[in-house]
Amino acid sequence: MKEGEVIPSIQVKDMEGNEVDLMNLYHGKSLLMIIYNNQCLGCTGRGIPLAYEFKKEYDALQVVGIHTDFGPKKTTAEEIRAIFTIDELPFPIYRDEAATVFRQFESAGTPQWILLTSSGKLHRSIFGSQVGAQNRLAYALEDML
């Protein structure tokens, strides 16, 4: 996908297993998606906490997590929730059981950050959780919002 391209649909499942199209659900909102996996230490140790910080910092931004499964074993909702130290999820988490969204955005790995404008266009796609990726993400958010 190219920056500026309109994203027609992002198909995921909610934690109860219901099909959801994120483009319909968050229509008209700026969206930061973190595509991650529970087994990725960079995702759980740096990515998820950073996503939560961005959620608190930017009122105009909807933050969501997309847990991606890569193999035949499907991660359960309980396993996804288990990485959080609080009872309530810090932001909505969706499931990408067949890595469809991961492939849709040509992700380089996890965490993959996807920034969508309120008009549904891809603003930026950034891979990683290290300082360089965090800085690129912060600049892209400031540029978009």
C-alpha positions in Angstrom: 0.0 0.0 0.0 1.2 3.5 -0.8 1.0 6.6 1.3 -2.1 8.6 0.4 -4.0 5.5 -0.8 -7.6 5.2 0.5 -8.1 2.0 2.5 -11.5 0.6 1.6 -11.7 -2.1 4.3 -9.8 -3.6 7.2 -11.4 -7.0 8.2 -10.6 -8.2 11.7 -12.5 -10.0 14.6 -13.3 -8.5 17.9 -12.4 -10.3 21.1 -15.8 -12.2 21.0 -15.0 -13.5 17.5 -17.4 -11.2 15.6 -16.3 -9.9 12.2 -15.5 -6.2 12.2 -14.5 -3.7 9.4 -12.4 -1.1 11.1 -12.9 1.4 8.3 -16.6 1.3 9.0 -16.3 1.3 12.7 -13.8 4.2 12.9 -15.0 6.1 9.8 -14.1 9.8 10.1 -11.5 9.3 12.8 -7.7 9.5 12.7 -6.5 6.0 13.5 -3.3 4.6 14.8 -3.1 0.8 14.6 -0.4 -1.3 16.1 -0.2 -4.7 14.5 1.5 -7.0 17.1 1.9 -10.5 18.4 2.0 -11.5 22.1 5.2 -13.5 21.5 7.0 -10.3 20.3 8.9 -8.8 23.2 9.4 -5.5 21.4 5.6 -5.4 20.9 4.6 -6.1 24.5 7.6 -4.3 26.2 7.7 -1.2 24.1 5.0 -1.1 21.4 1.9 -1.5 23.5 3.0 0.9 26.2 3.9 3.5 23.5 0.5 3.1 21.9 -1.1 3.7 25.2 1.0 6.9 25.7 -0.1 8.1 22.3 -3.7 7.4 23.2 -3.4 9.6 26.3 -1.5 12.3 24.5 -3.7 12.8 21.4 -7.4 13.3 21.9 -8.1 13.4 18.2 -6.6 9.9 17.7 -8.2 6.5 18.0 -5.7 3.9 18.9 -6.3 0.2 18.3 -4.3 -3.0 18.6 -4.5 -5.8 16.1 -3.1 -9.1 17.4 -1.8 -11.2 14.5 -1.5 -14.9 14.5 1.2 -16.3 12.2 0.8 -20.1 12.5 -2.1 -22.6 12.7 -2.5 -22.0 16.5 -5.0 -19.3 17.2 -4.3 -17.1 20.2 -7.3 -17.0 22.5 -8.9 -13.8 23.9 -7.7 -14.8 27.3 -4.1 -15.1 26.1 -4.3 -11.7 24.5 -5.7 -10.1 27.6 -3.1 -11.9 29.8 -0.2 -9.6 28.7 -2.0 -6.6 30.3 -1.6 -5.9 34.0 -4.9 -4.2 34.3 -8.4 -5.8 34.0 -9.6 -3.5 31.3 -7.8 -3.2 27.9 -6.1 0.1 27.5 -7.6 0.5 24.0 -9.6 -1.8 21.7 -7.8 -5.0 20.6 -8.9 -6.9 17.5 -7.7 -10.2 16.1 -6.1 -10.9 12.8 -6.3 -14.7 12.9 -4.9 -15.4 9.5 -2.4 -12.5 9.3 -4.6 -11.0 6.6 -4.2 -7.4 7.8 -0.5 -8.0 8.4 -0.2 -8.9 4.7 -2.7 -6.2 3.6 -0.3 -3.5 4.8 2.8 -5.4 3.6 4.2 -5.4 7.2 7.9 -5.9 7.7 7.3 -7.6 11.1 5.8 -6.7 14.4 5.1 -4.2 15.7 3.9 -2.5 12.5 2.4 0.9 13.0 -0.3 2.0 10.6 -1.5 5.7 10.6 -4.7 6.4 8.8 -6.1 9.9 8.3 -9.7 10.8 9.2 -10.5 10.5 5.5 -9.3 6.9 5.4 -6.0 7.4 3.7 -2.8 5.7 4.6 -0.6 8.4 6.1 2.4 6.3 7.2 3.4 2.7 7.9 6.3 2.2 10.3 8.0 -1.0 11.5 9.6 -1.4 14.8 9.7 -0.4 18.5 13.2 0.9 18.9 14.0 4.6 19.4 14.3 5.4 15.7 10.9 3.9 14.9 9.4 5.7 17.9 10.8 9.0 16.6 9.5 8.4 13.1 6.1 7.6 14.5 6.0 10.7 16.7 6.9 12.9 13.8 4.3 11.2 11.6 1.6 11.8 14.2 2.5 15.4 14.6 2.4 15.8 10.8 -1.0 14.1 10.5 -2.8 15.7 13.5 
